[in-house]
Amino acid sequence: VLVLLGAFGVSRCTSDTPNRTASLPAVPAVVFDTEMKAANGNAIKLSNYSGKVLFVNLWAPWCGPCRMETPELVKLHKQYQARGVEFVGLSTEDPNTSAQKVRDFVTQYGVDYQIGWATREVALSLMQGKSTILQSFIITRHGKLWKRIDGFHPVSTPPELKKALEEALAEG
């Protein structure tokens, strides 16, 4: 069982956006190659999205900032899906004990992108030692980490996400 502590307040950390794909860190193979359980009963494997810009969101149903961010992610998904951006939300909760909460969350917020559960290995690889929940990652078409966003601020995070998605799409 993956137990992670979450931040209940509105939080935000920034990171510098890299200028060149070649200098970006590669996302660990375990993140792409691990099969994870999806809320719809299917499997999620991030390698199935290779060649596309990928937005991965680590969240939990109990996370306050996650509840604020989700409507923004639904809007962004509608805006960017036709341009080749895929969104995947991965809960850090145990899929056996949180399945109904996750399904209720998806229904309540009208989530129309893939939702599932991160395995312990995938979550730890993405989080790189940070234990707070609400972390998002924009991954280039070539499997490089373009941007990491910790937390959510209702005013500054949505434009930050749009800017990072545009940059990742322009990177080619």
OpenMM code with the backbone's topology and positions (N, CA, C; nanometers):
from openmm import Vec3, app, unit

residues = "VAL LEU VAL LEU LEU GLY ALA PHE GLY VAL SER ARG CYS THR SER ASP THR PRO ASN ARG THR ALA SER LEU PRO ALA VAL PRO ALA VAL VAL PHE ASP THR GLU MET LYS ALA ALA ASN GLY ASN ALA ILE LYS LEU SER ASN TYR SER GLY LYS VAL LEU PHE VAL ASN LEU TRP ALA PRO TRP CYS GLY PRO CYS ARG MET GLU THR PRO GLU LEU VAL LYS LEU HIS LYS GLN TYR GLN ALA ARG GLY VAL GLU PHE VAL GLY LEU SER THR GLU ASP PRO ASN THR SER ALA GLN LYS VAL ARG ASP PHE VAL THR GLN TYR GLY VAL ASP TYR GLN ILE GLY TRP ALA THR ARG GLU VAL ALA LEU SER LEU MET GLN GLY LYS SER THR ILE LEU GLN SER PHE ILE ILE THR ARG HIS GLY LYS LEU TRP LYS ARG ILE ASP GLY PHE HIS PRO VAL SER THR PRO PRO GLU LEU LYS LYS ALA LEU GLU GLU ALA LEU ALA GLU GLY".split()
positions = [
    Vec3(0.0851, -0.1169, 0.0000),
    Vec3(0.0000, 0.0000, 0.0000),
    Vec3(0.0894, 0.1228, 0.0000),
    Vec3(0.0637, 0.2104, -0.0925),
    Vec3(0.1405, 0.3337, -0.1011),
    Vec3(0.0755, 0.4380, -0.0134),
    Vec3(0.1494, 0.4849, 0.0827),
    Vec3(0.0965, 0.5872, 0.1711),
    Vec3(0.1781, 0.7137, 0.1485),
    Vec3(0.1101, 0.8185, 0.1088),
    Vec3(0.1775, 0.9449, 0.0838),
    Vec3(0.1060, 1.0541, 0.1605),
    Vec3(0.1823, 1.1503, 0.2062),
    Vec3(0.1235, 1.2628, 0.2758),
    Vec3(0.0918, 1.3709, 0.1745),
    Vec3(-0.0217, 1.4359, 0.1875),
    Vec3(-0.0612, 1.5395, 0.0940),
    Vec3(-0.0657, 1.6748, 0.1599),
    Vec3(-0.0510, 1.7754, 0.0780),
    Vec3(-0.0651, 1.9125, 0.1255),
    Vec3(-0.2111, 1.9508, 0.1093),
    Vec3(-0.2716, 2.0016, 0.2145),
    Vec3(-0.4125, 2.0348, 0.2089),
    Vec3(-0.4353, 2.1781, 0.1646),
    Vec3(-0.3372, 2.2625, 0.1749),
    Vec3(-0.3547, 2.4016, 0.1350),
    Vec3(-0.3193, 2.4211, -0.0114),
    Vec3(-0.3435, 2.5412, -0.0601),
    Vec3(-0.3049, 2.5756, -0.1957),
    Vec3(-0.1548, 2.5953, -0.1946),
    Vec3(-0.0867, 2.5264, -0.2833),
    Vec3(0.0578, 2.5400, -0.2874),
    Vec3(0.1051, 2.5408, -0.4310),
    Vec3(0.2257, 2.5902, -0.4482),
    Vec3(0.2810, 2.5956, -0.5823),
    Vec3(0.4313, 2.6062, -0.5716),
    Vec3(0.5008, 2.5297, -0.6512),
    Vec3(0.6447, 2.5420, -0.6637),
    Vec3(0.6734, 2.5557, -0.8113),
    Vec3(0.7708, 2.6353, -0.8462),
    Vec3(0.8021, 2.6524, -0.9873),
    Vec3(0.9359, 2.5891, -1.0173),
    Vec3(0.9545, 2.5604, -1.1416),
    Vec3(1.0841, 2.5133, -1.1888),
    Vec3(1.1112, 2.5815, -1.3209),
    Vec3(1.2362, 2.5976, -1.3536),
    Vec3(1.2707, 2.6618, -1.4792),
    Vec3(1.2385, 2.5699, -1.5951),
    Vec3(1.1829, 2.6262, -1.7017),
    Vec3(1.1537, 2.5476, -1.8199),
    Vec3(1.2815, 2.5321, -1.9012),
    Vec3(1.3214, 2.4110, -1.9301),
    Vec3(1.4431, 2.3896, -2.0081),
    Vec3(1.4267, 2.4401, -2.1508),
    Vec3(1.5391, 2.4701, -2.2151),
    Vec3(1.5358, 2.5233, -2.3505),
    Vec3(1.5565, 2.4178, -2.4581),
    Vec3(1.6205, 2.3094, -2.4271),
    Vec3(1.6518, 2.2091, -2.5289),
    Vec3(1.6141, 2.0695, -2.4812),
    Vec3(1.5516, 1.9956, -2.5713),
    Vec3(1.5115, 1.8594, -2.5374),
    Vec3(1.6322, 1.7740, -2.5012),
    Vec3(1.7438, 1.7942, -2.5681),
    Vec3(1.8622, 1.7115, -2.5439),
    Vec3(1.9110, 1.7218, -2.4000),
    Vec3(1.8907, 1.8359, -2.3368),
    Vec3(1.9393, 1.8536, -2.2004),
    Vec3(1.8371, 1.8123, -2.0950),
    Vec3(1.7224, 1.7677, -2.1378),
    Vec3(1.6172, 1.7297, -2.0438),
    Vec3(1.6419, 1.5900, -1.9889),
    Vec3(1.6002, 1.5668, -1.8638),
    Vec3(1.6150, 1.4318, -1.8088),
    Vec3(1.5145, 1.3358, -1.8728),
    Vec3(1.5614, 1.2155, -1.8982),
    Vec3(1.4719, 1.1123, -1.9505),
    Vec3(1.3832, 1.0623, -1.8361),
    Vec3(1.2600, 1.0340, -1.8677),
    Vec3(1.1704, 0.9753, -1.7695),
    Vec3(1.2129, 0.8287, -1.7542),
    Vec3(1.2259, 0.7792, -1.6306),
    Vec3(1.2713, 0.6409, -1.6095),
    Vec3(1.1825, 0.5392, -1.6829),
    Vec3(1.2459, 0.4366, -1.7355),
    Vec3(1.1743, 0.3332, -1.8114),
    Vec3(1.0601, 0.2714, -1.7310),
    Vec3(1.0771, 0.2567, -1.6001),
    Vec3(0.9720, 0.1954, -1.5190),
    Vec3(0.8416, 0.2745, -1.5297),
    Vec3(0.8507, 0.4059, -1.5470),
    Vec3(0.7312, 0.4892, -1.5587),
    Vec3(0.6541, 0.4538, -1.6853),
    Vec3(0.7268, 0.4304, -1.7943),
    Vec3(0.6611, 0.3993, -1.9215),
    Vec3(0.6209, 0.2529, -1.9340),
    Vec3(0.6990, 0.1639, -1.8760),
    Vec3(0.6810, 0.0211, -1.9021),
    Vec3(0.5894, -0.0517, -1.8040),
    Vec3(0.5563, 0.0103, -1.6926),
    Vec3(0.4736, -0.0555, -1.5920),
    Vec3(0.3267, -0.0499, -1.6304),
    Vec3(0.2618, -0.1634, -1.6211),
    Vec3(0.1173, -0.1680, -1.6456),
    Vec3(0.0459, -0.1334, -1.5157),
    Vec3(-0.0454, -0.0365, -1.5259),
    Vec3(-0.1199, 0.0107, -1.4091),
    Vec3(-0.2693, -0.0097, -1.4328),
    Vec3(-0.3432, -0.0162, -1.3242),
    Vec3(-0.4875, -0.0370, -1.3313),
    Vec3(-0.5577, 0.0949, -1.3628),
    Vec3(-0.6513, 0.0916, -1.4572),
    Vec3(-0.7316, 0.2084, -1.4923),
    Vec3(-0.8674, 0.1999, -1.4235),
    Vec3(-0.9266, 0.3159, -1.3979),
    Vec3(-1.0570, 0.3203, -1.3314),
    Vec3(-1.1657, 0.2533, -1.4149),
    Vec3(-1.1479, 0.2499, -1.5467),
    Vec3(-1.2479, 0.1874, -1.6336),
    Vec3(-1.2296, 0.0363, -1.6447),
    Vec3(-1.1342, -0.0192, -1.5692),
    Vec3(-1.1127, -0.1633, -1.5690),
    Vec3(-1.0042, -0.2096, -1.6648),
    Vec3(-0.9627, -0.1238, -1.7548),
    Vec3(-0.8547, -0.1576, -1.8479),
    Vec3(-0.7198, -0.1353, -1.7811),
    Vec3(-0.6161, -0.1527, -1.8573),
    Vec3(-0.4802, -0.1271, -1.8096),
    Vec3(-0.4303, 0.0038, -1.8693),
    Vec3(-0.3428, 0.0697, -1.7954),
    Vec3(-0.2756, 0.1900, -1.8443),
    Vec3(-0.1278, 0.1570, -1.8531),
    Vec3(-0.0698, 0.1862, -1.9664),
    Vec3(0.0741, 0.1756, -1.9839),
    Vec3(0.1164, 0.3026, -2.0581),
    Vec3(0.1967, 0.3847, -1.9927),
    Vec3(0.2297, 0.5147, -2.0499),
    Vec3(0.3063, 0.5031, -2.1810),
    Vec3(0.3720, 0.3908, -2.2047),
    Vec3(0.4418, 0.3726, -2.3329),
    Vec3(0.3438, 0.3704, -2.4496),
    Vec3(0.2156, 0.3444, -2.4223),
    Vec3(0.1148, 0.3479, -2.5293),
    Vec3(0.0931, 0.4883, -2.5835),
    Vec3(0.1437, 0.5885, -2.5130),
    Vec3(0.1282, 0.7278, -2.5555),
    Vec3(0.2559, 0.7825, -2.6189),
    Vec3(0.3526, 0.6968, -2.6502),
    Vec3(0.4777, 0.7462, -2.7070),
    Vec3(0.4481, 0.8188, -2.8378),
    Vec3(0.5243, 0.9230, -2.8625),
    Vec3(0.5045, 1.0072, -2.9806),
    Vec3(0.4074, 1.1210, -2.9565),
    Vec3(0.3512, 1.1266, -2.8353),
    Vec3(0.2584, 1.2347, -2.8000),
    Vec3(0.3121, 1.3082, -2.6778),
    Vec3(0.2740, 1.4334, -2.6650),
    Vec3(0.3020, 1.5046, -2.5413),
    Vec3(0.2090, 1.4447, -2.4368),
    Vec3(0.2633, 1.4163, -2.3198),
    Vec3(0.1877, 1.3477, -2.2156),
    Vec3(0.1864, 1.4318, -2.0888),
    Vec3(0.0677, 1.4535, -2.0369),
    Vec3(0.0488, 1.5243, -1.9107),
    Vec3(0.0093, 1.4192, -1.8074),
    Vec3(0.0939, 1.3974, -1.7083),
    Vec3(0.0660, 1.2990, -1.6030),
    Vec3(0.0437, 1.3742, -1.4725),
    Vec3(-0.0660, 1.3439, -1.4080),
    Vec3(-0.1052, 1.4116, -1.2849),
    Vec3(-0.1146, 1.3085, -1.1725),
    Vec3(-0.0320, 1.3248, -1.0691),
    Vec3(-0.0408, 1.2397, -0.9501),
    Vec3(-0.1324, 1.3098, -0.8514),
    Vec3(-0.2368, 1.2417, -0.8093),
    Vec3(-0.3403, 1.3040, -0.7280),
    Vec3(-0.3998, 1.2008, -0.6329),
    Vec3(-0.4896, 1.2476, -0.5480),
    Vec3(-0.5656, 1.1594, -0.4585),
    Vec3(-0.7046, 1.2197, -0.4397),
    Vec3(-0.8062, 1.1363, -0.4218),
    Vec3(-0.9429, 1.1876, -0.4074),
    Vec3(-0.9633, 1.2797, -0.2871),
    Vec3(-0.8844, 1.2642, -0.1827),
    Vec3(-0.8991, 1.3438, -0.0611),
    Vec3(-0.8243, 1.4766, -0.0674),
    Vec3(-0.7460, 1.4980, -0.1698),
    Vec3(-0.6562, 1.6137, -0.1817),
    Vec3(-0.7337, 1.7398, -0.2221),
    Vec3(-0.7354, 1.8398, -0.1345),
    Vec3(-0.8056, 1.9650, -0.1616),
    Vec3(-0.7580, 2.0358, -0.2871),
    Vec3(-0.6259, 2.0586, -0.3029),
    Vec3(-0.5787, 2.1223, -0.4256),
    Vec3(-0.6114, 2.0404, -0.5517),
    Vec3(-0.6150, 1.9084, -0.5383),
    Vec3(-0.6514, 1.8243, -0.6531),
    Vec3(-0.7944, 1.8539, -0.6973),
    Vec3(-0.8808, 1.8741, -0.6017),
    Vec3(-1.0216, 1.9057, -0.6316),
    Vec3(-1.0335, 2.0415, -0.7004),
    Vec3(-0.9469, 2.1353, -0.6641),
    Vec3(-0.9484, 2.2663, -0.7311),
    Vec3(-0.8895, 2.2565, -0.8713),
    Vec3(-0.7883, 2.1739, -0.8886),
    Vec3(-0.7182, 2.1656, -1.0163),
    Vec3(-0.7955, 2.0868, -1.1220),
    Vec3(-0.8679, 1.9854, -1.0815),
    Vec3(-0.9300, 1.8943, -1.1771),
    Vec3(-1.0182, 1.9641, -1.2807),
    Vec3(-1.1054, 2.0587, -1.2453),
    Vec3(-1.1829, 2.1267, -1.3501),
    Vec3(-1.0944, 2.1966, -1.4536),
    Vec3(-0.9807, 2.2492, -1.4095),
    Vec3(-0.8866, 2.3121, -1.5029),
    Vec3(-0.8245, 2.2079, -1.5959),
    Vec3(-0.7929, 2.0905, -1.5415),
    Vec3(-0.7347, 1.9848, -1.6244),
    Vec3(-0.8355, 1.9341, -1.7267),
    Vec3(-0.9616, 1.9245, -1.6875),
    Vec3(-1.0662, 1.8826, -1.7822),
    Vec3(-1.0737, 1.9826, -1.8978),
    Vec3(-1.0683, 2.1126, -1.8666),
    Vec3(-1.0692, 2.2168, -1.9713),
    Vec3(-0.9470, 2.2042, -2.0620),
    Vec3(-0.8296, 2.1891, -2.0000),
    Vec3(-0.7068, 2.1766, -2.0787),
    Vec3(-0.7096, 2.0531, -2.1679),
    Vec3(-0.7609, 1.9444, -2.1152),
    Vec3(-0.7696, 1.8222, -2.1953),
    Vec3(-0.8541, 1.8469, -2.3201),
    Vec3(-0.9688, 1.9113, -2.3035),
    Vec3(-1.0557, 1.9416, -2.4180),
    Vec3(-0.9837, 2.0318, -2.5184),
    Vec3(-0.9058, 2.1238, -2.4678),
    Vec3(-0.8344, 2.2197, -2.5511),
    Vec3(-0.7181, 2.1566, -2.6273),
    Vec3(-0.6480, 2.0638, -2.5667),
    Vec3(-0.5226, 2.0136, -2.6235),
    Vec3(-0.5282, 1.8727, -2.6806),
    Vec3(-0.6337, 1.8000, -2.6568),
    Vec3(-0.6394, 1.6615, -2.7034),
    Vec3(-0.6239, 1.6518, -2.8550),
    Vec3(-0.6906, 1.7371, -2.9292),
    Vec3(-0.6836, 1.7323, -3.0753),
    Vec3(-0.5445, 1.7681, -3.1280),
    Vec3(-0.4622, 1.8277, -3.0437),
    Vec3(-0.3260, 1.8660, -3.0832),
    Vec3(-0.2235, 1.7604, -3.0435),
    Vec3(-0.2713, 1.6454, -2.9967),
    Vec3(-0.1794, 1.5356, -2.9671),
    Vec3(-0.1306, 1.5296, -2.8243),
    Vec3(-0.1986, 1.5975, -2.7329),
    Vec3(-0.1616, 1.5899, -2.5915),
    Vec3(-0.2563, 1.4917, -2.5229),
    Vec3(-0.1984, 1.3971, -2.4515),
    Vec3(-0.2763, 1.3006, -2.3745),
    Vec3(-0.2632, 1.3319, -2.2271),
    Vec3(-0.3720, 1.3180, -2.1543),
    Vec3(-0.3745, 1.3399, -2.0108),
    Vec3(-0.3996, 1.2063, -1.9416),
    Vec3(-0.3239, 1.1814, -1.8345),
    Vec3(-0.3433, 1.0623, -1.7529),
    Vec3(-0.3345, 1.1056, -1.6071),
    Vec3(-0.4398, 1.0785, -1.5326),
    Vec3(-0.4406, 1.1054, -1.3896),
    Vec3(-0.4169, 0.9764, -1.3144),
    Vec3(-0.3175, 0.9760, -1.2281),
    Vec3(-0.2836, 0.8558, -1.1529),
    Vec3(-0.2990, 0.8819, -1.0039),
    Vec3(-0.3956, 0.8170, -0.9438),
    Vec3(-0.4153, 0.8281, -0.8000),
    Vec3(-0.3038, 0.7522, -0.7289),
    Vec3(-0.2644, 0.8067, -0.6160),
    Vec3(-0.1603, 0.7412, -0.5368),
    Vec3(-0.2191, 0.6508, -0.4293),
    Vec3(-0.3499, 0.6363, -0.4297),
    Vec3(-0.4172, 0.5520, -0.3315),
    Vec3(-0.4134, 0.4049, -0.3744),
    Vec3(-0.4444, 0.3173, -0.2821),
    Vec3(-0.4553, 0.1742, -0.3100),
    Vec3(-0.5793, 0.1516, -0.3972),
    Vec3(-0.5641, 0.0910, -0.5145),
    Vec3(-0.6797, 0.0714, -0.6017),
    Vec3(-0.7881, -0.0182, -0.5425),
    Vec3(-0.7515, -0.1071, -0.4531),
    Vec3(-0.8503, -0.1974, -0.3939),
    Vec3(-0.9405, -0.1275, -0.2923),
    Vec3(-0.8877, -0.0271, -0.2246),
    Vec3(-0.9679, 0.0402, -0.1219),
    Vec3(-1.0251, 0.1740, -0.1684),
    Vec3(-0.9761, 0.2277, -0.2800),
    Vec3(-1.0208, 0.3602, -0.3232),
    Vec3(-1.0998, 0.3593, -0.4531),
    Vec3(-1.1295, 0.2425, -0.5063),
    Vec3(-1.1936, 0.2342, -0.6383),
    Vec3(-1.3227, 0.3154, -0.6459),
    Vec3(-1.4091, 0.3015, -0.5465),
    Vec3(-1.5358, 0.3742, -0.5517),
    Vec3(-1.5146, 0.5245, -0.5375),
    Vec3(-1.4243, 0.5651, -0.4500),
    Vec3(-1.3948, 0.7085, -0.4336),
    Vec3(-1.3415, 0.7683, -0.5636),
    Vec3(-1.2553, 0.6946, -0.6315),
    Vec3(-1.1993, 0.7435, -0.7580),
    Vec3(-1.3095, 0.7520, -0.8636),
    Vec3(-1.3923, 0.6498, -0.8741),
    Vec3(-1.5028, 0.6542, -0.9718),
    Vec3(-1.5985, 0.7693, -0.9417),
    Vec3(-1.6287, 0.7918, -0.8143),
    Vec3(-1.7150, 0.9036, -0.7757),
    Vec3(-1.6505, 1.0372, -0.8128),
    Vec3(-1.5205, 1.0492, -0.7905),
    Vec3(-1.4466, 1.1708, -0.8244),
    Vec3(-1.4547, 1.1981, -0.9747),
    Vec3(-1.4317, 1.0948, -1.0543),
    Vec3(-1.4367, 1.1065, -1.2007),
    Vec3(-1.5740, 1.1556, -1.2448),
    Vec3(-1.6792, 1.0983, -1.1875),
    Vec3(-1.8158, 1.1393, -1.2212),
    Vec3(-1.8439, 1.2815, -1.1750),
    Vec3(-1.8103, 1.3120, -1.0514),
    Vec3(-1.8377, 1.4440, -0.9943),
    Vec3(-1.7710, 1.5557, -1.0733),
    Vec3(-1.6490, 1.5331, -1.1191),
    Vec3(-1.5729, 1.6374, -1.1877),
    Vec3(-1.5765, 1.6254, -1.3406),
    Vec3(-1.6484, 1.5287, -1.3930),
    Vec3(-1.6598, 1.5136, -1.5377),
    Vec3(-1.5267, 1.4858, -1.6053),
    Vec3(-1.4425, 1.4087, -1.5392),
    Vec3(-1.3097, 1.3785, -1.5936),
    Vec3(-1.3264, 1.2913, -1.7172),
    Vec3(-1.2729, 1.3395, -1.8295),
    Vec3(-1.2878, 1.2677, -1.9562),
    Vec3(-1.1551, 1.2173, -2.0109),
    Vec3(-1.0530, 1.2178, -1.9277),
    Vec3(-0.9243, 1.1610, -1.9667),
    Vec3(-0.8999, 1.0363, -1.8827),
    Vec3(-0.7971, 0.9626, -1.9174),
    Vec3(-0.7664, 0.8352, -1.8517),
    Vec3(-0.7304, 0.8568, -1.7045),
    Vec3(-0.7940, 0.7812, -1.6186),
    Vec3(-0.7681, 0.7853, -1.4745),
    Vec3(-0.7354, 0.6437, -1.4279),
    Vec3(-0.6387, 0.6344, -1.3401),
    Vec3(-0.6030, 0.5048, -1.2844),
    Vec3(-0.5203, 0.5214, -1.1591),
    Vec3(-0.4434, 0.4193, -1.1270),
    Vec3(-0.3633, 0.4179, -1.0052),
    Vec3(-0.2171, 0.3958, -1.0395),
    Vec3(-0.1328, 0.4810, -0.9841),
    Vec3(0.0113, 0.4641, -0.9994),
    Vec3(0.0564, 0.3485, -0.9107),
    Vec3(0.1441, 0.2674, -0.9629),
    Vec3(0.2074, 0.1678, -0.8763),
    Vec3(0.3075, 0.2415, -0.7875),
    Vec3(0.3493, 0.1750, -0.6839),
    Vec3(0.4486, 0.2351, -0.5936),
    Vec3(0.5740, 0.2760, -0.6704),
    Vec3(0.6218, 0.1891, -0.7579),
    Vec3(0.7442, 0.2159, -0.8330),
    Vec3(0.7285, 0.3372, -0.9246),
    Vec3(0.6151, 0.3469, -0.9919),
    Vec3(0.5913, 0.4595, -1.0822),
    Vec3(0.5831, 0.5889, -1.0026),
    Vec3(0.5065, 0.5884, -0.8937),
    Vec3(0.4922, 0.7099, -0.8121),
    Vec3(0.6275, 0.7545, -0.7572),
    Vec3(0.7041, 0.6630, -0.7024),
    Vec3(0.8342, 0.6989, -0.6464),
    Vec3(0.9301, 0.7494, -0.7541),
    Vec3(0.9263, 0.6894, -0.8716),
    Vec3(1.0138, 0.7336, -0.9807),
    Vec3(0.9798, 0.8750, -1.0252),
    Vec3(0.8519, 0.9049, -1.0349),
    Vec3(0.8110, 1.0389, -1.0761),
    Vec3(0.8366, 1.1420, -0.9662),
    Vec3(0.8069, 1.1069, -0.8434),
    Vec3(0.8131, 1.2031, -0.7332),
    Vec3(0.9556, 1.2379, -0.6909),
    Vec3(1.0499, 1.1522, -0.7187),
    Vec3(1.1910, 1.1764, -0.6904),
    Vec3(1.2149, 1.2333, -0.5511),
    Vec3(1.1605, 1.1659, -0.4508),
    Vec3(1.1859, 1.2037, -0.3129),
    Vec3(1.0884, 1.3041, -0.2535),
    Vec3(1.0040, 1.3646, -0.3352),
    Vec3(0.9042, 1.4574, -0.2812),
    Vec3(0.7821, 1.3757, -0.2407),
    Vec3(0.7274, 1.4038, -0.1241),
    Vec3(0.6185, 1.3191, -0.0749),
    Vec3(0.4820, 1.3859, -0.0812),
    Vec3(0.4748, 1.5096, -0.1248),
    Vec3(0.3444, 1.5765, -0.1293),
    Vec3(0.2674, 1.5365, -0.2538),
    Vec3(0.1379, 1.5371, -0.2367),
    Vec3(0.0501, 1.5075, -0.3485),
    Vec3(0.0069, 1.6383, -0.4087),
    Vec3(-0.0134, 1.6259, -0.5200),
    Vec3(-0.0471, 1.7053, -0.6354),
    Vec3(0.0824, 1.7429, -0.7021),
    Vec3(0.1197, 1.6557, -0.7906),
    Vec3(0.2354, 1.6778, -0.8746),
    Vec3(0.1943, 1.6452, -1.0172),
    Vec3(0.2343, 1.7324, -1.1084),
    Vec3(0.2039, 1.7110, -1.2499),
    Vec3(0.3330, 1.7141, -1.3299),
    Vec3(0.3333, 1.6381, -1.4385),
    Vec3(0.4519, 1.6230, -1.5206),
    Vec3(0.4129, 1.6345, -1.6672),
    Vec3(0.4844, 1.7167, -1.7412),
    Vec3(0.4650, 1.7246, -1.8854),
    Vec3(0.5851, 1.6563, -1.9480),
    Vec3(0.5554, 1.5549, -2.0277),
    Vec3(0.6578, 1.4702, -2.0879),
    Vec3(0.6528, 1.4906, -2.2393),
    Vec3(0.7689, 1.5109, -2.2986),
    Vec3(0.7759, 1.5358, -2.4428),
    Vec3(0.7448, 1.4096, -2.5229),
    Vec3(0.7280, 1.4300, -2.6517),
    Vec3(0.7047, 1.3176, -2.7431),
    Vec3(0.8190, 1.2165, -2.7410),
    Vec3(0.9356, 1.2618, -2.6952),
    Vec3(1.0549, 1.1769, -2.6940),
    Vec3(1.0858, 1.1202, -2.5560),
    Vec3(0.9887, 1.1285, -2.4633),
    Vec3(1.0060, 1.0672, -2.3320),
    Vec3(1.0929, 1.1447, -2.2349),
    Vec3(1.1070, 1.2744, -2.2570),
    Vec3(1.1868, 1.3591, -2.1677),
    Vec3(1.0932, 1.4403, -2.0788),
    Vec3(1.1369, 1.4671, -1.9581),
    Vec3(1.0583, 1.5473, -1.8652),
    Vec3(1.0745, 1.6941, -1.9013),
    Vec3(0.9695, 1.7543, -1.9538),
    Vec3(0.9727, 1.8951, -1.9944),
    Vec3(0.9485, 1.9867, -1.8747),
    Vec3(0.8499, 1.9533, -1.7920),
    Vec3(0.8118, 2.0419, -1.6819),
    Vec3(0.7511, 1.9612, -1.5696),
    Vec3(0.7824, 2.0021, -1.4490),
    Vec3(0.7242, 1.9442, -1.3282),
    Vec3(0.6560, 2.0582, -1.2541),
    Vec3(0.5323, 2.0369, -1.2123),
    Vec3(0.4576, 2.1377, -1.1384),
    Vec3(0.4100, 2.0742, -1.0092),
    Vec3(0.4497, 2.1334, -0.8984),
    Vec3(0.4084, 2.0852, -0.7670),
    Vec3(0.2983, 2.1758, -0.7146),
    Vec3(0.1868, 2.1158, -0.6736),
    Vec3(0.0786, 2.1925, -0.6148),
    Vec3(-0.0087, 2.2600, -0.7190),
    Vec3(-0.0971, 2.3456, -0.6703),
    Vec3(-0.1903, 2.4169, -0.7573),
    Vec3(-0.2250, 2.5510, -0.6952),
    Vec3(-0.2194, 2.6543, -0.7762),
    Vec3(-0.2664, 2.7867, -0.7380),
    Vec3(-0.3676, 2.8284, -0.8440),
    Vec3(-0.4908, 2.8626, -0.8055),
    Vec3(-0.5973, 2.8856, -0.9030),
    Vec3(-0.5713, 2.9987, -1.0023),
    Vec3(-0.4858, 3.0940, -0.9671),
    Vec3(-0.4582, 3.2051, -1.0587),
    Vec3(-0.3369, 3.1765, -1.1465),
    Vec3(-0.2289, 3.1290, -1.0876),
    Vec3(-0.1045, 3.1164, -1.1637),
    Vec3(-0.0818, 2.9808, -1.2306),
    Vec3(-0.1366, 2.8740, -1.1763),
    Vec3(-0.1078, 2.7426, -1.2342),
    Vec3(-0.1705, 2.7206, -1.3716),
    Vec3(-0.2990, 2.7540, -1.3958),
    Vec3(-0.3539, 2.7296, -1.5299),
    Vec3(-0.2730, 2.7936, -1.6440),
    Vec3(-0.2332, 2.9226, -1.6343),
    Vec3(-0.1512, 2.9763, -1.7435),
    Vec3(-0.0124, 2.9112, -1.7507),
    Vec3(0.0416, 2.8716, -1.6362),
    Vec3(0.1708, 2.8026, -1.6348),
    Vec3(0.1602, 2.6690, -1.7093),
    Vec3(0.0504, 2.5960, -1.6876),
    Vec3(0.0294, 2.4689, -1.7558),
    Vec3(0.0144, 2.4900, -1.9064),
    Vec3(-0.0648, 2.5893, -1.9456),
    Vec3(-0.0833, 2.6184, -2.0889),
    Vec3(0.0495, 2.6526, -2.1559),
    Vec3(0.1265, 2.7366, -2.0915),
    Vec3(0.2562, 2.7769, -2.1465),
    Vec3(0.3471, 2.6548, -2.1642),
    Vec3(0.3525, 2.5704, -2.0623),
    Vec3(0.4378, 2.4518, -2.0694),
    Vec3(0.3891, 2.3546, -2.1768),
    Vec3(0.2578, 2.3382, -2.1906),
    Vec3(0.2044, 2.2505, -2.2962),
    Vec3(0.2382, 2.3060, -2.4340),
    Vec3(0.2228, 2.4361, -2.4524),
    Vec3(0.2568, 2.4978, -2.5807),
    Vec3(0.4042, 2.4779, -2.6134),
    Vec3(0.4899, 2.4981, -2.5136),
    Vec3(0.6342, 2.4803, -2.5345),
    Vec3(0.6671, 2.3356, -2.5694),
    Vec3(0.6069, 2.2426, -2.4980),
    Vec3(0.6332, 2.1000, -2.5256),
    Vec3(0.5846, 2.0625, -2.6647),
    Vec3(0.4706, 2.1155, -2.7062),
    Vec3(0.4210, 2.0881, -2.8412),
    Vec3(0.5134, 2.1490, -2.9475),
    Vec3(0.5639, 2.2680, -2.9231),
    Vec3(0.6510, 2.3359, -3.0185),
    Vec3(0.7868, 2.2682, -3.0293),
    Vec3(0.8259, 2.1949, -2.9252),
    Vec3(0.9566, 2.1295, -2.9237),
    Vec3(0.9682, 2.0233, -3.0334),
    Vec3(0.8539, 1.9695, -3.0750),
    Vec3(0.8558, 1.8748, -3.1864),
    Vec3(0.8970, 1.7401, -3.1531),
] * unit.nanometer
topology = app.Topology()
chain = topology.addChain("A")
for resn in residues:
    res = topology.addResidue(resn, chain)
    for name in ("N", "CA", "C"):
        topology.addAtom(name, app.Element.getBySymbol(name[0]), res)
